[in-house]
């Protein structure tokens, strides 16, 4: 290991970071200055990667969980030779159009494995990546060939370890014995408000030992020790490892290092000049890269490419000996969905959409073998188990069902990690009311355009006896306002089967399936091509005879209620099911007008708050629930809240 070259890399990381942040007059210099040595040895010696092929399937993954220190990763990606991030991008750090965004953004730059910044989610999603690695290894490695064998690394700070989501997933990672998950903890004892003594004095090492992790300790500034500790972490195959590295935040800035001032603000011209003098950077040099650094990484690039080529040779030999496995591998990574023979239901059949969803899931999982997921301790109530697949565990890496325990936020963050890793489609499930717990991870799914499927059952006041704590009323609206989230609320079993297929077909973002606890009657559909039309977000369930007097838009369980009310009203009413409002609203006007004719009175029926429906109907024509529910049998709760077909008839006949 060339420690002299690594020292020059560290100096260059500090130089690029402080200059970029100073020029932007915005950013977080504390981490890149304080952890530059780790970055140098990580990108120079530890990571198994090849910048010339950043999407190589068996590369090591690195997650900067403390995403505010983004100049750390931008500097190292640029120095080590990753394409896509130029010195000009770094000089335009945090400016519109620069790939060096304020926090690392997935998809902007090769080598950034995940969008980070919301603290704790990086280390949580790294757990999902580590799970995915073990799943792939169990499925594709053979006695003669090991084609999946990589590590997942993360760099976390005090903030990451204080956020609850990291605790949720660290607990699960220890339980699952994820030996290839290695977390570096930048332990500098400083956060924005000051010393961690203000709020964080626990024994972190003992906490992680209790989670079932191997805990190692060392200095952030000893290259040999970091390499030795990483090797020790790799030897422990039955425990994830956390390497606690004692560090100095903002190291090198003489007046600001080891203070909260250096965490999230530029150093200032005087401190930058003093820091450069400390570091031996030539006078007047900006965005300085030591001349030894390009030569060091040029040599490394040859080595990395050779490592990847050796893997490719192994992969080719494996492919020839295992053509069926290779075909399956290609299918896993193709992004294509294998169509399934979906379950068939008959008009008049009464079945909860969660139950119908389970039948659809079973059919889709049987032919899409890379579909994996689980629930937050609600396998039965969410109806998300599927046959011919045992649970994933430390003893069985081939299982496709994940028991997440009562960890909704962690579950969703892990699902993001599994999706980002590649090779798998992931889903997760809980009661809809608890989407509040996982919302930050769902937001990142949307931001990163990851096609994670969120199965959210017990979708309305018709949950019944569990009462208002478990009866969602505002949640459909809250889900819909997240850009890129597609909510699908099917109205019966037939719609549910298509909704599951639509969710799996989607490649550019997450889908939330809102499913019922109560039985819903399968209804006849006047649109003979409804299975295709529904993919526009809405279709006509009941056509009016001639020109309708009004159109009712309904979703989910309220479609059946709307059909009943339309019949009782004695009026010529057209009923449209709109399982996905945002999908429908993205359609051309002509298509929208063919389902909701312009100029007609529109009535909306959805058992939730009215927010967002004002686009389609006057407030007095929105049959909504704008209060919390009650505890009691579902039908009696509905009667107590005035949410019945008779009440809808009064609106129709108003």
N, C-alpha and C positions, 0 to 999 in steps of 0.2 A: 504494500500500500504506500503510495507516494504522498506522504503527509505534507511535504512542502507544497506540492501542487494543490492539495486540498486546502491548505491555508490561503493560497491565492484565490481559490474558488470562493472561500468564505469572505475574503475582502471584497471580491467582485459583487457578491450577493448584497453585501452591506452598502456598497457604493451605488449600485443600481437602485436599491430600495430607497435609500435616503434621498437620492436625487429625484427619483420619480415622484415620491410623496411631496417633496418640497416644491417641485414644479407644479404639481396639481394643487398645492396648498390644501391637501386633504389626504387622509389615509392613516394607516396604523404601522408606524415604524418599529414598534417595540418587539414584535415577534420576529420579523426577518433579521433584525440586528441581533436579537438575543439567541436565535436558533440557527444561525448561518452555518456553523460547523456541522450540525446534524444534517442540514440540507446538502452540504458538500459531500459528506461520506455516504449519504443515502443515495443521491443521484449518481455519484461517481463509483461507488463500490458495492452497495448493498442491493439496490434494485436490479431485478432481472427484467430488462426492458430493451427496446430497440427504437430509438426516436425515428428511424427511417421507416418503421412499420408500427406506428403507435397503437394500432388496433389488433396487433398480434394476440391471438386468443389465449395463449398461455403466459402472457406477461404478468409480472407482479402488479398489483394495484396499489396506488398510494392515494390516500384521502387526506387533504388538509382540512381537518375538522374545524380548526380555529381559522375559519375562512377570512376573518378580518385581516389576517396577515398575508394577504394575497400576493404582495410583491415577493414573498418567499418563493412561491411556486412559479410565478412569471419569470423571475430571474433565473431559476434553475432550469426551467424548460428551454429558455432562450440559450443559456450557456451550454447545455448538454446537447443541443442540436435538434430539438423538436421543431417541425415545420409549423408555420402559421402564426408564430408570435415573434415579431421583429423588434429590433431596437427602437424603431419608430413608434411601435405600439406602446412600448414601455415608456418612452418619452411623453406619450399622450395618455398615460395612466389616468383612469377615472374620467376620461373625456368621451363624449358621444362619438361612437364609431370605432373607438379603440378596442382591440380584443383583450387588453389589460383592463378589465372592468373593475369596479370597486371591490367586488367579491368574486371568487372564481365561478364562472358560469359554464355548465356543461354544454358542449356543442360549439362553443366559440373557438376553443383552442385544443388541438390534439394533446392528450396527456392530462387533461382535466377530466377526471373520472366522474365527477359529481359536482353539482352546484352546492356550495357551502357558504356559511355566513350565519344562518340561524344556529346558534351554538348547541352542541350535543347531537344534532342530526347527522353530522358527518361520521362520527364514531358509531352511531346507531346503524346507518346504512352500510358502513364497512362490515358490520356483522352479517348483513344480508349477502354481501359479496363473498365473504368467507363461507357462508352456508352454500352458496351456489357452486363454489369451487369443489366442495366435498360431494355435492350431488352429481356434478359432471364426472368427477373422478370415479365415483362408484359405478356410474353407468357405462363409461367408455374405456377406462383403463383395463388392460388385460395382464395376464401373467407375464407375457413377453414384452409388452410395450406400455410405458407410462407416458401418456400424452397430456394429462392434466396434472400439473404439479407446481402450483404457484402460491404465493403468499399475499395476504392483504395487510397493508400497513396503514396506520393513521397517525397523524400528529394532532394531539389535543392539548388544550390549555386548561387553566383553572375553571374558566367559564363553562367549557364543555362538560367537565366532570361535576359541576354544580347543577346543570340542567337535568331534570328528572328523566328525560328520555334516554340519556346515557346510562343511567342506573338500571332502567328497565331492560335495556339490551345487554348490558354487561352481565346482569344476572342470568339472562337466557344463554349468552355465549359461554359462560362458565358451566352451566348445566349441560349444554350441548358439546362441551369439550372441544371447542374450535381451536385446535392447536396451531393453525396457520394464520390466526389473527394476532397481529403484533401492534400494540399501541405505544407510541412514544409520548410521554407526558412532559410537556414543557413546564416544569415546576419553578416558576419565578416569583410566586407569592404576591403578585400584583394584579389588580383588576382596575376598572375605570375609576372607581371611587377611592382607591388607595390600596393599602395592604390587605391581603386576604384575612388578616386577623380581625377585620371588621365583621366578618360574617362566615368564615370558612376555616375552622380550626380542627376539623376531624382528622383522624389518622387514615388517610386515603389508602395507604398500603394495606392496612388491616381490612379495610372495607373490600378491596379487590381480592384479597386472600379469602375472605368470607364468600365472595362470589364464585370462588373456584378458579381464580387466575393465578398464574405464576407472577410474582412481583420481583422485579430486578431494579437495582439502583446504580446510578453513576453520574458522571459529569457531562454536561452539554459540550464541553470544550476539550475532550480527549478523544481523538479519532479512533485510536486503538481500542479504547475502552468501549466506545459505542459499537464498534464492529464485533468485539468479543461478546458483549451483552446480547447483540442480535443473534449471534451464532448460538449462544446459550438458549435464547428464546426458541430458536428453531429446533433444538434438541428435545424440547418438551412438547410431545405430540398430543398429549391428552388435556392440555390446558391452554387457553389463550394467555398471552403475556402482556403485561404492562411494564414498560421500562421507564422508570421515573428519573428524569435527567434534571438535575439542579442547574438552574440557569440564571442569568442576569438580564432582565428585560432591557432592551435598548443598548446592549453591550457595545461599547466603543464611543458612545456619546458622553463625554466626561461629566457634564453637569446634570444630565437628565437620566442617565442609566439608573436602573433600580428605583425609579419613581413612577408614579401613575401618569405624570405629564407626558411620558414617552409612549404610552399605550396607544392613544388614538388621535394624535395631532402631529403635524410636521415639526421637525426639530427646530426650524428657524435658521436663517443664513449663518449666524454666528456659531451655533452649535454644530451645523453641518461642517463648517470649515474646521472647527476644533476636532470633530470626529475624524475627518479625513487626515488631519495631521497625526492624530493618534494611530490611525491605521496605516500610515505610510503611503497614502495616495498622493501622487504628484500634485503640486500646487496648481490650482486652477482647473484641474481635470474634472469633467462632469461625465456621468454615466461611464465611469472608468471600469474597464475590464483588463485585468492583469494579463500581460502578453503570454504568460505560461498557460493560461486557462484554455484557449482554443486548441493548443497543441495537446494538452492533457486529454481533452474530450475527443479530439480527432483519433487518438490512439484507442480510447475507450469505445468509440463508435465501431471500429473494426472488430473489437472483441465482442460487442453486443450483437452485431450482425452475424458473426460466426456462431454465437450461441443460438440465435434464432434459426439459422440455417441447419444446425445440428438437430434442432427440434423438428424442422420441416422434413428432414430425412427420416427421423423416427416416425413422424406422422404419416409419411408416404408408405413406409414399411407396414405400419399398422393398418393403413387403408387397404393395402393389397391383401393382407391376411384376414381382414375383417370388413368385407365389402358391405355387409348389412349394417354394421355399426357406422361405417362411413356415411352411408345413405341417411341414417338416422341423425348423425351429427350435422350433415348439411341441412336437413329439415329443421333441426333445432335452431340453426343460425340463419335460416332463410328469411325469417319474419313472416312467412306465409302460414295461413291457417288451413288445416285440413277440414273440409266441410263434413259435417256429421249428419247422420239420419236423426233428426230431432224427434222427441217424443210427440205422439199424436194425442190430442184431447178431443172430446166431443161436446157439442153444444148441450147445455144443461148440467154438465158435470160440475160439481162443487169442489174446489181445491184451492188451498192457499197458494199465493204466488211464490212464497218461499219454498213450498213443497214441489211445485212445478219447476222452479229454478233448480232444485236438486236433481231432478230427472234430466234437465237440459245439461247441467254441469257434467253428470255422469256420461252422457252421450258424447259431449265434446272432449272430455278428458280421455275417453277411450281411444280416440284417434289422434289427439294432440298430446303426445306423451311428455311434452315439455311444459305443460300447464301444471303449476304447483301453487299451493297456498294453504291457508288455514284460517282459524278464527281466534278471537280473544276469549277462549274458554267457553265458546258457544257453538260447538260443532253441531249438536242436536238442534237447539233453537234456531240457529241460522240455516240449518239444513245444507251444509256445505261439505259433508263427507262424500267420498265417491269410492266405488268398488275397485277391487284389484290394486289397491295402494295402501300399504301400511303407513303408520306415522314415521316421519323423519325423526331420527334420534341419534345420539352418540353411538348406539349399537347398530343402527341401520341407516346408513347414508342414502340408501336407495329409496326411502320412503318419500312420498310426494305430498303428504299432508303434514302441516306444521301446527303443533300445539303451542300457541303463543302465550298461554296463560293470560291473566288479566292485565294486559299491557297494550292497550289500543294504539297509543302513539308509537311505541317501539315496534309493534307489528307493522304499522304502515311504513315506517322508516326502513325496516328490514325488507319489506316488499319492494320499495324503491331500489335498494341495494341489489336485490336478486335480479330485478329488471335491468338495471344498469350494467350488471356484470356481463350479460349477454348469454344467449342460449336458452333462456326460460321466459315464459309468460307467468306473471304472478298475480294472485288475487288474495284479498284478505276480507274478513267479515266481522261484523259486530251489529248490535242494535243501532238503528239510525240515530237515536238520541245521543249515543256516545260518539258520533262523528265529531262532536265538539272536542273530544280528547285527541283525535288524530288529525284534526284540521291542518296544523302546520305542515305535516308530511304530505297530505293531499295537495296542499298549495304547491309544494316543491314538485310533486308528480306532474302537476299542470305546467309549472315553470320549465321543467326539463322535458316536457312532452313525452313522459313515460306512460305506456299503455297499461298501467296497473288497474285492476278491476276491484272496486270496492263494493262488497255485497252488504247492503244495509237493510236489515229486516225490521219487522215491527214498526211500520212506517207511518203510523197515525194514531189518533185517539182510540182507534179500534183495538189497540193493545189491551185496553180494558182495565182489569183489576189492579195492575201495577201502578196505576195512577199517573198524575201529572209529571212526576220525576222521570217516568219512562215513556211518556206519550209525546212524540215530537210534534210540534206545531210550526216552529220557525225554521226547522232544519232544511226543508226542501229549498226555501228561499235562500238560506245561508249557503247551501251548496251551489246553487245556480249563479251566485254573484262572483264565484271564483272564475276568472277567465280560463278557458280551456277545459273546465270540468264539464263533462256531458252527463246529465242526470237522465236516467230512463226509469220511468215509473209505469210498469205494465199493468194492464187492467184485468187480465185474466191469464189462465195457464197458457193459452196459445200465444198471446203477446209475450209472455215471459220467456218462452223458448226462443223466440226471435230476438228478444232483448239480450239474452245471453250470447247469442251468435253475433249480434251487432257489437257488443262489448269486446268480444274476442277479435272481430274483424278490424276494429279500430287500432291504428298504429301510432297515432300522433298525439295521444294524451289519455288521461284517465277517464274511466266511466264509473259512475255511481249507480248501482242497481237498487232501486227502492222497492222493497218487496213486503207483502202483507203477512201478518200473523194469521188473520182470519180467512176462512174459506170464501172464495169469490166464484160466482157462477160463470161458466164459459158461455159467452153470448154469440149468436150468429152475427156475421159481418156482411154488410151490404156491398162493400168494395171487394169484388172478386180477386183483385190483385193486391190485397192488403199486405201480404207478406213482403212485397216490394215497396209499396207506398209507405209502410211504417218506417222505412229507412230514411224517409224525409222528415220524420219526427211526429207526423200526425196523419190520420186518414179518417174517412167517413165511415162510421159504424152503422148509423141509421140514416138513410136518405129520406128527405121529405118528399111528399107527393107534390110535384110542381114547385112553385116558389115557396120556400119556408118562411114562416112568420118570425122565426128566431133560430139561432144556432147555439147549441150548448157545447162548450169546450170542457172536457173533463179529463182527469188523469187518474190512473190507478183504480182503487176501489170505488171512486166516485163515478166512473163510467157506468157501472151497473145501476147506481143510484140515479144517474141522469136519464138512463133509458126508462127506468120505472117512472120517474117524474114526468118525462115527455109523454108517456102513454096516459098517465093520470090527468094531465093538463087538458086534454081534449083539443090541443092546438097542433098545428102542422109544424113540428119541430125537427130540425136536423141535429144529430149528435155526432160530434167528432171526438175521437180519442187522441190525446196529444201526450204520448208517453215521454217525449223529449222536447220541451218548449224551446230550448236554445238551439237544438238541431233544426227544428221547424223554422225558427226565426232567421236562420242562415240561408234559407232557400229563396230562390227567385220569387218575385212578387206574383208572377203568373201561377206558379204552383201553389203558393199560399192562398191566392184568391180562388183556386179551384176547390179548396177544402173549406175555407172560411170566406164565403162570398162577400165582397165589400158592400157596404150600404145596409146590411142587415143588422138587426139587434143581436148582440153577442152576450151570452151569459156564461160565466165560468164557474165550475164546481171543482174545488180541491180542498181537502180537509187539512188546511194549514193556513198560515197568514197570507193575506192578499198581496203582499209586496211583489211587484213585478208583473202582476196580471192586469194592472191598470192600462197597459198598452192595448189590451184586447177588449176590455169591457169597462163600463162606467162603474164606479165604486159600489153603487147600489145593486149592480147586476153581478157582483162577484160573491158567490156563496162560499164563504171562507170561515175559518176559525181563528179569531184574533185574540185569543186568551188561552191560558193554560187549562188543561183538562180536569177530569175528576176521576176518583177511584170507584170502580164498579164494573159490572158486566158490560161488555162493549155496546150492546144495543141500548142499555139504560143510560150509559154515558152519552151516547149520541142524542137520545131523547132529552136528557137534561140540558145539553148544549144547544138544542134546537137544530141538530144537524141530521135531518131526515128527508126522505123523498117528498113528504107532504110540505115541508118547509120550502123545498126547492120549487114545488108547484106554485106556491104563493108568489115567489119571485117571478116565475114564468108568466103568471096571470096578473101581475101587478099592472 
